[in-house]
Amino acid sequence: MRKAEEKKTKRIPEKLFSEVRKFFPMLTVDGIIFMDDKVLLVRRSEKPYRGYWVLPGGYVEAGETVEDAVIREVREETGLETEIEVMVGVYSDPKRDPRGHNVAILFILKVVGGEVRPEEKETSDVKYFKTLPEKIGFDHRKMITDAMRLEGSLKT
């Protein structure tokens, strides 16, 4: 979904959202971008994992496809316009997020425009890493490893 197609969506108040997710798994997406044997990560500004590096991503909104959601979330958090190359996998461990049961779908993306810049509310920095930092939040180290394996197998 491009900017011209975007529409305002109503958001559930955070307090109510926190209660709802105690009873139902929430659907999230993450995007991974490789460039010159480096991976793009964002530093979280919010709990959980404040100050940790993570893949850009977030919740799928009502009425939104997972494909549109990952492109939107990556644009919001990094400033980059992207396209999906391939889906890596689904990550559904109920303990992967301390806030509640979140199911994540990971996509490998390619950059087609934009400039790297952090989104002020959720991320304090955006950076490409050749060597992964020690502090990586959620299960994103596993997700990165899975994507690197898949990316390597796609090139051969």
Secondary structure, DSSP 8 states (H G I E B T S, - for coil): --GGG--------HHHHHHHTTTS-EEEEEEEEEETTEEEEEEE-SSSSTT-EE-SEEE--TT--HHHHHHHHHHHHH-EEEEEEEEEEEE--TTSSTTS-EEEEEEEEEEEEE-----TTTEEEEEEESS--S-B-TTHHHHHHHHHHHHHHHH-
